[in-house]
Amino acid sequence: MKDKRTSVISRWQLSPPEIIAIIVVVVLTVGGLLVSIQDALQLERAINLNLTQTVIINQGIVNLQRDVNLTHIEVLRLLSNMDSPPKPITRFDFVKIQVNNLVTETQSSAQLIFMDEDVALVKEIKNQSDSIEQTIVDWEQSKTREQQTTALQAMDTQLTMLETTIKQLIDRQATTQRDAIIQTRDSLGASQRTTLLAGCVLLLLGIALAVVFRRTLSLRLQQAVEADQLKSQLLANVSHELRTPINAIQGYSQLLSEETYGSLTDKQQTTIRRIIINTTQLKGMVNNLLDRAQIEQGKLALRNDLFAPTDLLETTYSALNILAVTKKLELTRDVAPDVPAALNGDMLRLQQILFNLVSNAIKFTESGSVHMRIFLPDKEHWALQVTDTGIGIPQEAQAQVFASFWQVDSSVTRQYRGSGLGLSIVKQLADLMKGNITLTSQPEKGSAFTVIFPMETQQQ
């Protein structure tokens, strides 16, 4: 496990101070979130007051106060003998209903509305209401005028006390609601401060991680660029050093094939021909590697000289006809009559484009022919075209054929050997010479690669 942690730290290029900074920022972030959650819970408790229920209960208390006042008025009218005959006390029934509702609320879901002092006041209201009810019963059962007056006076006193108690409850409720509003305001302020703190911490975390990632990515990018430059330089050096022995092998093989040092048997001629074929293919691969390295390093220089189109085709024909003959293919070439006798361009790079296209066509053609052609698609351009009767390229693969190291069949056991650089080099060289390459192909019928160049190629 220790080795794994070390490898992770090494892979991200994190120094000990950076690791400590990240840990501190993470701890601050987690702490800020916990404080924010705590404030949120406090806020929830503060605003958990059910406003609808509060309105209903307050309205019930107000109704109770009104019904007590009306009952008190009825008692006072009876004491003053204002009604003849005397009317019964009817409003107290509503008082009892309101008191019972209030007691029920204190015993059910109004725990956050009624504090202990409020519950004590509700109990006192209940006791006073029961006493008044008993006094009313006594008044109704009185047989003399004196007994009735005594009962009414007792009710007057009890109702006055009940009104006082109800007013205390109303004042308590107003105070409780005011405190709840203040607490809610304070909780909102604390929540805002906590949110601001958490936002600052997250911002610091983002900045810290951005700095670390930028440093890491910059270092990795620098390492990747250095590795790529080293790879390109190594390819260039190795490819350049390989050219000399390959040219020597190819030259001596050609001399042997021409029987410069004496006659050869048919078997010897076949062997020499195979040597020439393989060295030609190897030389093409080496040239592609060298050109790719020079293109990546920006060191590939183009020339803008006059050349004869027929020479371009003949040079390629001489180099690759032996490959076609070996596979019993017909390699042909022609220059359209309207093509000028001389064109501008880099003869060496054009030969490489044609070499790659023709060698590719021969490789993927089992029977038939490969044809090279130079023509004018319009007055402003000239074109180089290679057609074959080979296996063709599927439509879905045509967009990828110019990618480096890509092949239609990339398996280890593929039938056709190669590095997958040929068409990529063709595309890069064509782009450097302001050309445009197109592909037309049908599976099992063949392919046609056409490279169109401007009549005047600018030097780069």
Secondary structure, DSSP 8 states (H G I E B T S, - for coil): -HHHHHHHHHHHT--HHHHHHHHHHHHHHHHHHHHHHHHHHHHHHHH---HHHHHHHHHHHHHHHHHHHHHHHHHHHHHTT-SSS-----THHHHHHHHHHHHHHHHTT-TTT--HHHHHHHHHHHHHHHHHHHHHHHHHH--SHHHHHHHHHHHHHHHHHHHHHHHHHHHHHHHHHHHHHHHHHHHHHHHHHHHHHHHHHHHHHHHHHHHHHHHHHHHHHHHHHHHHHHHHHHHHHHHHHHHHHHHHHHHHHHHHHTTTTS---HHHHHHHHHHHHHHHHHHHHHHHHHHHHHHHHT------EEE-HHHHHHHHHHHHHHHHHHTT-EEEEEE-TTS-S-EEE-HHHHHHHHHHHHHHHHHT-SSSEEEEEEEEEETTEEEEEEEE-S----GGGGGGTTSTT--SS-STT-SS---S-HHHHHHHHHHHTT-EEEEEEETTTEEEEEEEEESS----
